[in-house]
Amino acid sequence: MNTYNNNSLSRNTIITQTSWLGILANVLMAIVKIIIGVLTSSIAIISEGVNNATDSLTAVIALIGTKLANKHPDKKHPFGYRRIEYLTGLVIATIIVVTGIEMLTTSTKIIFNPTKLSISYISLIIIAISAIIKFTLGTYTIKIGKKVNSIALEAVGIDGRNDSFISIITIVSALFFLILNISIDAYAGIIISILIIKSGFNALKDTISELLGRPGQKELADKIYKEIHNTKEIINAADMMLHNYGPNTWSGSVNVEVDHAKTVGEIYQVIHKLQLKIMHEYKVVMVFGIYAVDHDHEDVKTIRQDIDIFVSKNKHIKSIHAMYLDPQTNKIYCDFVVDYDLKDWNTLKENFLEYMAKKYPNNEIELTIETEFV
């Protein structure tokens, strides 16, 4: 079973159309700017043109990556190829960084070996128009990228929108020359390069985090927890893990507490129905672990109250679950979920066992300490 999105066709169509729009717009702007830059000997304008050419290349890569990511699951990759979109984002980010470094090198050389600068107000008007186009196109691409959950498309849009702000630097440097006859063109090129490199590194950080495996999306986890808690046969839920295999492709697991008096058949019907609902509505294949608890038993209620007192005095404990009193061995089981600020788990465990030993000297205590994964 997999979560291959049945709406992938429309998603891919949207990404393809948006990418082609970016390709055509950036190629046109790149040609115009490079020609103007060469005619006026402006490194800043040429840098902008090269950056537009890079933007068109990144859109092409996003287009190819989307097509490859749409391959159907097979034996080698049962969860599909959606993570290729993250690799696409990695390639795009690398290209942005390399381009920025090359621009930085060129601009630095110009400082020590200046060239004659020739520029006109017409050139500035063209750059200003280009900036408006880039801002509009970048904002639109980001919006579409968020809508279809495409990290590559969103990165392309952010890069394009940032370019519109960078264009302002180019215009300012040109105005300095036209009005004050002071050339800050090479320095403007350096600033543009630094901003491009920074944008590239930010994109690298995001895509590498996705490839290494970020914690599951908190918003998605909260929605699934809500579905589980709204199921009357389930008492509590914890230990959710979500594993991402690309946009809209998830697998996960969660432990739930159920009444120990329920039969396996009764629990199966509840869990199976919940699995299907989560898969269809949230595109997550969820596996359930089960804790059988006797929460209505008087002894269990008393034990739970005593444990709650201990928990209330420890700020690092976020929640408690899987509390169970084994009627055969008289053993008490309990799980703590702690925050990441707690470094000394052993001391917490020792304190809890000592606390429980005073109250329940005839019971063996089994404590599990863990952190949240989403």
C-alpha positions as CSV (number, residue, x, y, z in Angstrom):
1,M,0.0,0.0,0.0
2,N,1.3,3.5,-0.8
3,T,0.1,7.0,-0.8
4,Y,0.6,7.8,-4.4
5,N,-1.5,11.0,-4.8
6,N,-4.4,10.5,-7.1
7,N,-4.3,14.3,-7.7
8,S,-0.7,14.1,-8.9
9,L,-1.7,14.8,-12.6
10,S,-3.3,18.2,-11.8
11,R,-0.4,19.0,-9.4
12,N,2.2,18.2,-12.1
13,T,0.3,20.2,-14.7
14,I,0.3,23.3,-12.4
15,I,4.0,22.9,-11.7
16,T,4.8,22.4,-15.4
17,Q,2.8,25.5,-16.5
18,T,4.3,27.7,-13.8
19,S,7.8,26.5,-14.7
20,W,7.3,27.2,-18.4
21,L,6.1,30.7,-17.6
22,G,9.2,31.3,-15.5
23,I,11.5,29.9,-18.3
24,L,10.0,32.1,-21.0
25,A,10.0,35.3,-18.9
26,N,13.5,34.8,-17.6
27,V,15.0,34.0,-20.9
28,L,13.5,37.1,-22.5
29,M,14.7,39.3,-19.6
30,A,18.2,37.7,-19.7
31,I,18.7,38.4,-23.3
32,V,17.6,42.0,-23.0
33,K,19.7,42.7,-19.9
34,I,22.9,41.0,-21.2
35,I,22.6,43.0,-24.5
36,I,22.2,46.3,-22.5
37,G,25.0,45.4,-20.1
38,V,27.4,44.6,-22.9
39,L,26.5,47.8,-24.8
40,T,26.9,50.0,-21.7
41,S,29.8,48.0,-20.1
42,S,27.8,47.5,-16.9
43,I,28.9,44.5,-14.9
44,A,25.9,45.0,-12.6
45,I,23.4,44.8,-15.5
46,I,25.3,41.9,-17.0
47,S,25.1,40.2,-13.6
48,E,21.4,40.7,-13.5
49,G,21.1,39.2,-17.0
50,V,23.2,36.2,-16.0
51,N,21.0,35.8,-12.9
52,N,17.9,35.8,-15.1
53,A,19.5,33.1,-17.3
54,T,20.2,31.1,-14.1
55,D,16.6,31.5,-13.0
56,S,15.4,30.0,-16.3
57,L,17.8,27.1,-15.8
58,T,16.5,26.5,-12.3
59,A,12.9,26.5,-13.7
60,V,14.0,23.9,-16.3
61,I,15.5,21.7,-13.6
62,A,12.3,22.0,-11.5
63,L,10.4,20.9,-14.6
64,I,12.6,17.8,-15.2
65,G,12.6,17.0,-11.5
66,T,8.8,17.0,-11.3
67,K,8.6,14.7,-14.3
68,L,11.0,12.2,-12.7
69,A,9.4,12.4,-9.3
70,N,6.1,11.4,-10.9
71,K,7.3,7.9,-11.7
72,H,5.1,5.2,-10.3
73,P,6.3,3.2,-7.3
74,D,8.2,0.0,-8.0
75,K,9.9,-2.9,-6.2
76,K,13.0,-0.8,-5.5
77,H,11.1,2.3,-4.4
78,P,7.8,1.2,-3.0
79,F,7.1,4.7,-1.7
80,G,7.6,6.2,-5.1
81,Y,10.1,8.8,-6.4
82,R,8.7,11.9,-4.8
83,R,12.0,12.7,-3.0
84,I,13.6,13.5,-6.3
85,E,11.9,16.9,-5.9
86,Y,14.2,17.4,-2.9
87,L,17.2,16.5,-5.0
88,T,16.0,19.0,-7.6
89,G,15.9,21.6,-4.9
90,L,19.5,20.7,-3.9
91,V,20.7,21.1,-7.5
92,I,18.9,24.4,-7.9
93,A,20.4,25.7,-4.6
94,T,23.9,24.6,-5.7
95,I,23.6,26.4,-9.0
96,I,22.5,29.6,-7.3
97,V,25.5,29.5,-4.9
98,V,28.0,28.8,-7.7
99,T,26.6,31.6,-9.9
100,G,26.8,34.0,-6.9
101,I,30.5,33.1,-6.3
102,E,31.3,33.6,-10.0
103,M,29.6,37.0,-9.9
104,L,31.5,37.9,-6.8
105,T,34.8,37.0,-8.4
106,T,34.1,39.0,-11.5
107,S,32.9,42.1,-9.5
108,T,36.0,42.0,-7.3
109,K,38.3,42.0,-10.3
110,I,36.5,45.0,-11.7
111,I,37.4,47.0,-8.5
112,F,41.1,46.5,-9.2
113,N,40.8,46.7,-13.0
114,P,37.9,49.2,-13.6
115,T,36.3,49.5,-17.0
116,K,34.7,52.5,-18.6
117,L,31.0,52.7,-17.6
118,S,28.4,53.9,-20.0
119,I,24.7,53.9,-19.0
120,S,21.5,55.7,-19.7
121,Y,18.2,56.4,-18.1
122,I,16.6,54.1,-20.8
123,S,18.6,51.2,-19.4
124,L,17.4,52.0,-15.9
125,I,13.8,52.1,-17.0
126,I,14.2,48.6,-18.6
127,I,15.7,47.3,-15.4
128,A,12.9,48.8,-13.3
129,I,10.3,47.2,-15.6
130,S,12.2,43.9,-15.3
131,A,12.2,44.2,-11.5
132,I,8.4,44.6,-11.5
133,I,8.0,41.6,-13.7
134,K,10.4,39.5,-11.5
135,F,8.6,40.5,-8.3
136,T,5.2,39.6,-9.8
137,L,6.4,36.4,-11.3
138,G,8.4,35.4,-8.1
139,T,5.4,36.1,-5.8
140,Y,3.1,34.1,-8.1
141,T,5.5,31.2,-8.2
142,I,5.9,31.1,-4.4
143,K,2.1,31.1,-4.1
144,I,1.8,28.2,-6.5
145,G,4.7,26.3,-4.9
146,K,3.0,26.5,-1.5
147,K,-0.3,25.6,-2.9
148,V,1.0,22.4,-4.5
149,N,3.6,21.7,-1.8
150,S,6.6,21.9,-4.3
151,I,9.8,22.9,-2.4
152,A,11.6,23.3,-5.8
153,L,9.0,25.6,-7.3
154,E,8.9,27.6,-4.1
155,A,12.7,28.0,-4.1
156,V,12.6,29.2,-7.7
157,G,9.9,31.8,-6.8
158,I,11.9,33.1,-3.8
159,D,15.0,33.4,-5.9
160,G,13.0,35.4,-8.5
161,R,11.4,37.7,-6.0
162,N,14.7,38.4,-4.3
163,D,16.1,39.4,-7.7
164,S,13.6,42.2,-7.9
165,F,15.0,43.7,-4.7
166,I,18.5,43.2,-6.0
167,S,17.6,45.2,-9.1
168,I,17.1,48.2,-6.8
169,I,20.8,48.0,-6.0
170,T,21.6,48.0,-9.7
171,I,19.5,51.1,-10.3
172,V,20.9,53.0,-7.3
173,S,24.5,52.3,-8.5
174,A,23.6,53.6,-11.9
175,L,22.0,56.7,-10.6
176,F,25.1,57.4,-8.6
177,F,27.1,57.4,-11.8
178,L,24.6,59.4,-13.8
179,I,24.0,62.1,-11.2
180,L,27.3,62.2,-9.3
181,N,29.6,60.7,-11.8
182,I,30.7,58.2,-9.2
183,S,31.0,54.5,-10.2
184,I,29.9,52.1,-7.6
185,D,29.0,49.5,-10.2
186,A,31.5,46.8,-9.1
187,Y,30.5,47.3,-5.5
188,A,26.8,46.9,-6.4
189,G,27.8,43.7,-8.3
190,I,29.4,42.4,-5.0
191,I,26.3,43.2,-3.0
192,I,24.2,41.4,-5.6
193,S,26.5,38.4,-5.5
194,I,26.4,38.2,-1.7
195,L,22.6,38.3,-1.7
196,I,22.5,35.5,-4.3
197,I,25.0,33.3,-2.4
198,K,22.9,33.8,0.8
199,S,19.7,32.9,-1.0
200,G,21.5,29.8,-2.3
201,F,22.8,28.7,1.1
202,N,19.3,29.1,2.6
203,A,17.8,26.9,-0.1
204,L,20.6,24.4,0.5
205,K,19.9,24.3,4.2
206,D,16.2,23.6,3.6
207,T,16.6,20.9,1.0
208,I,19.4,19.1,3.0
209,S,17.1,19.1,6.0
210,E,14.4,17.5,4.0
211,L,16.8,14.8,2.6
212,L,18.3,14.1,6.1
213,G,14.8,13.8,7.5
214,R,13.0,16.6,9.4
215,P,10.5,15.8,12.1
216,G,7.1,15.2,10.8
217,Q,5.0,18.3,10.1
218,K,3.5,19.5,13.4
219,E,0.3,20.7,11.7
220,L,-0.3,17.3,10.0
221,A,0.5,15.4,13.2
222,D,-2.0,17.6,15.1
223,K,-4.8,16.9,12.6
224,I,-4.2,13.1,12.8
225,Y,-4.1,13.2,16.6
226,K,-7.4,15.0,16.5
227,E,-8.9,12.3,14.3
228,I,-7.7,9.7,16.7
229,H,-8.9,11.4,19.8
230,N,-12.3,11.9,18.2
231,T,-12.6,8.1,18.0
232,K,-14.6,7.2,21.1
233,E,-13.1,3.7,21.4
234,I,-9.6,5.1,21.7
235,I,-8.6,6.5,25.2
236,N,-5.3,8.2,24.3
237,A,-2.6,8.4,21.6
238,A,1.1,9.1,21.7
239,D,4.5,8.3,20.1
240,M,3.5,9.4,16.6
241,M,6.2,9.2,14.0
242,L,5.8,10.6,10.4
243,H,8.2,9.7,7.6
244,N,8.2,11.8,4.5
245,Y,8.9,10.2,1.1
246,G,8.3,13.4,-0.9
247,P,5.5,15.9,-1.2
248,N,2.1,14.5,-0.1
249,T,3.7,11.1,0.5
250,W,3.9,9.9,4.1
251,S,4.0,6.8,6.2
252,G,3.7,6.8,10.0
253,S,3.1,5.0,13.2
254,V,1.3,5.8,16.5
255,N,0.5,4.1,19.7
256,V,-3.0,4.2,21.0
257,E,-4.6,3.2,24.4
258,V,-7.7,1.1,24.3
259,D,-9.8,-0.6,26.9
260,H,-8.2,-3.9,27.8
261,A,-11.7,-5.5,27.9
262,K,-12.2,-5.0,24.2
263,T,-11.7,-8.0,21.9
264,V,-9.1,-8.1,19.1
265,G,-12.0,-8.1,16.6
266,E,-13.6,-5.0,18.1
267,I,-10.3,-3.1,18.1
268,Y,-9.5,-4.2,14.6
269,Q,-12.7,-2.7,13.2
270,V,-12.0,0.7,14.9
271,I,-8.3,0.8,13.8
272,H,-9.0,-0.3,10.2
273,K,-11.7,2.4,9.7
274,L,-9.3,5.0,11.2
275,Q,-6.4,3.9,8.9
276,L,-8.5,4.3,5.8
277,K,-9.8,7.7,6.9
278,I,-6.2,9.0,7.6
279,M,-4.9,7.6,4.3
280,H,-7.7,9.1,2.2
281,E,-7.8,12.5,3.9
282,Y,-4.2,13.1,4.9
283,K,-2.3,10.8,2.4
284,V,-0.6,9.0,5.3
285,V,-0.2,5.2,5.7
286,M,-0.5,4.9,9.4
287,V,0.5,1.8,11.5
288,F,-1.0,1.5,14.9
289,G,0.5,0.1,18.1
290,I,-1.9,-0.8,20.9
291,Y,-1.7,-0.4,24.6
292,A,-4.4,-2.2,26.6
293,V,-5.3,-0.2,29.7
294,D,-7.7,-0.7,32.5
295,H,-8.4,3.0,33.2
296,D,-11.6,2.5,35.2
297,H,-10.1,0.2,37.8
298,E,-9.9,1.9,41.2
299,D,-6.3,0.9,41.8
300,V,-5.3,2.2,38.4
301,K,-7.0,5.5,39.1
302,T,-5.1,5.9,42.3
303,I,-1.7,5.0,40.7
304,R,-2.4,7.4,37.9
305,Q,-3.2,10.2,40.3
306,D,0.1,9.6,42.2
307,I,2.0,9.6,38.9
308,D,0.3,12.8,37.9
309,I,1.6,14.5,41.1
310,F,5.1,13.5,40.2
311,V,4.7,14.7,36.6
312,S,3.3,18.1,37.8
313,K,6.5,18.8,39.7
314,N,8.8,18.1,36.7
315,K,8.7,20.7,34.0
316,H,10.5,18.5,31.5
317,I,7.8,15.9,31.4
318,K,5.3,16.8,28.6
319,S,2.9,13.9,29.0
320,I,2.3,10.4,30.3
321,H,0.7,7.4,28.6
322,A,0.7,3.6,28.4
323,M,0.0,3.4,32.2
324,Y,-0.9,-0.2,32.9
325,L,-1.2,-2.4,36.0
326,D,-0.5,-6.0,35.1
327,P,-3.0,-8.1,37.2
328,Q,-0.9,-11.2,37.0
329,T,2.5,-9.8,38.0
330,N,1.4,-6.6,39.8
331,K,3.9,-4.7,37.7
332,I,3.2,-1.1,36.8
333,Y,4.1,0.1,33.3
334,C,4.4,3.8,32.4
335,D,5.8,6.0,29.6
336,F,7.0,9.6,29.9
337,V,7.4,12.0,27.0
338,V,10.0,14.6,27.8
339,D,11.3,17.7,26.1
340,Y,14.6,18.0,24.4
341,D,16.0,20.3,27.2
342,L,16.2,17.3,29.5
343,K,19.7,15.8,29.2
344,D,19.9,13.6,32.2
345,W,17.3,10.9,31.7
346,N,18.8,8.5,34.2
347,T,18.3,10.9,37.1
348,L,14.7,11.4,36.2
349,K,14.2,7.7,36.1
350,E,15.9,7.1,39.4
351,N,13.8,9.9,41.1
352,F,10.6,8.4,39.7
353,L,11.4,4.8,40.8
354,E,12.4,6.1,44.2
355,Y,9.1,8.0,44.4
356,M,7.0,5.1,43.4
357,A,8.9,2.6,45.6
358,K,7.8,4.6,48.7
359,K,4.1,4.5,47.6
360,Y,4.0,1.1,46.1
361,P,6.8,-1.0,47.7
362,N,5.2,-4.3,46.6
363,N,5.0,-3.3,42.9
364,E,7.8,-3.5,40.3
365,I,7.9,-0.3,38.2
366,E,8.8,-0.3,34.4
367,L,9.4,3.2,33.1
368,T,10.1,4.2,29.5
369,I,11.3,7.7,28.7
370,E,11.1,9.1,25.2
371,T,10.8,12.3,23.2
372,E,8.2,13.4,20.7
373,F,9.1,12.8,17.0
374,V,6.6,15.4,15.6
